[in-house]
């Protein structure tokens, strides 16, 4: 069973121990913790990007081309999300970013405009 430390704290507001100590205490009461997984592990390359502009991809019905401000110069990105909106904020990974499970983003050849 997966249980969130935040969920435990919501159920027991007086719980002052950190996650490691809570795991020790649960083991003492007969409910050992198999593993603790930090949910933010591997997300260091993810930033918040604002979509400045969207337009239909000229060569694909289900793609759009977005101009995204993610901290440096705005970049052009091919996006497959059907609900992307101008002005909205989304998680963004620049080309070369490493994601959880050691996956990484790279540029791929597409017909028409591509991501940079």
C-alpha positions in Angstrom: 0.0 0.0 0.0 1.3 3.5 -0.9 0.8 6.2 1.7 1.8 9.8 1.5 3.6 11.4 4.5 1.4 14.5 3.8 -1.7 12.3 4.1 -0.5 10.8 7.4 0.1 14.4 8.7 -3.5 15.3 7.6 -4.9 12.3 9.5 -2.7 13.0 12.6 -2.1 16.7 12.8 -0.1 16.4 16.0 2.5 14.2 14.2 5.8 16.1 14.5 8.3 13.5 13.5 9.9 13.5 10.1 9.3 10.8 7.5 12.3 8.7 8.6 11.2 8.6 12.2 7.6 7.9 11.3 8.8 4.9 9.2 10.8 3.6 12.3 7.7 4.0 14.5 5.4 2.2 12.0 7.9 -0.7 11.9 7.9 -0.8 15.7 4.1 -1.2 15.6 4.2 -4.0 13.0 3.8 -2.1 9.8 7.2 -1.9 8.3 7.9 0.6 5.5 9.4 -1.1 2.4 10.6 2.1 0.8 10.3 5.9 0.9 10.2 7.7 -2.4 10.6 11.4 -2.5 8.1 12.7 -5.0 10.3 15.5 -6.2 13.3 13.4 -7.0 14.6 14.0 -10.5 12.5 17.1 -11.1 15.4 19.7 -10.8 15.4 20.4 -14.6 11.6 21.2 -14.7 10.7 24.9 -14.6 7.4 26.7 -15.0 6.8 28.1 -18.5 4.2 30.5 -19.7 2.6 30.0 -23.1 2.9 33.3 -24.9 1.3 32.3 -28.2 -0.3 29.2 -29.8 -1.1 28.5 -33.4 -2.0 25.4 -35.4 0.8 23.2 -36.7 0.8 23.6 -40.5 1.5 19.9 -41.2 -0.4 18.1 -38.4 -4.0 18.3 -37.3 -3.4 17.3 -33.7 -0.3 19.4 -32.9 0.1 23.1 -32.1 3.1 25.3 -32.2 3.6 27.3 -29.0 5.9 30.1 -28.1 6.9 29.6 -24.4 8.7 31.8 -21.9 10.6 29.5 -19.6 13.1 32.0 -18.1 15.5 32.8 -20.9 14.5 33.8 -24.5 11.1 32.5 -25.5 11.3 29.2 -27.3 9.1 27.6 -30.0 7.7 24.2 -29.0 5.6 21.7 -30.9 2.9 20.6 -28.4 0.5 17.6 -28.6 -1.7 18.7 -25.7 -5.2 19.6 -27.1 -6.0 21.9 -24.2 -2.9 24.2 -24.2 -3.9 27.8 -23.7 -2.2 31.1 -24.2 -1.2 32.8 -20.9 -1.4 29.5 -18.9 1.5 28.2 -16.9 2.7 24.6 -17.4 5.7 22.4 -16.3 8.4 22.8 -18.9 11.6 20.9 -19.6 14.2 22.5 -21.9 16.0 20.3 -24.5 18.6 18.3 -22.7 16.7 18.3 -19.4 16.9 15.0 -17.5 13.6 13.7 -16.2 12.8 11.0 -13.6 13.8 7.5 -14.7 16.8 9.1 -16.5 14.7 10.0 -19.5 15.9 13.1 -21.4 14.4 15.5 -23.9 15.9 16.0 -27.3 14.9 17.6 -30.5 13.2 15.4 -33.0 12.8 15.9 -36.7 9.3 16.8 -37.8 7.8 18.1 -40.9 7.1 21.8 -40.6 8.2 23.8 -37.5 10.0 22.0 -34.8 10.8 22.5 -31.1 13.9 24.4 -30.1 
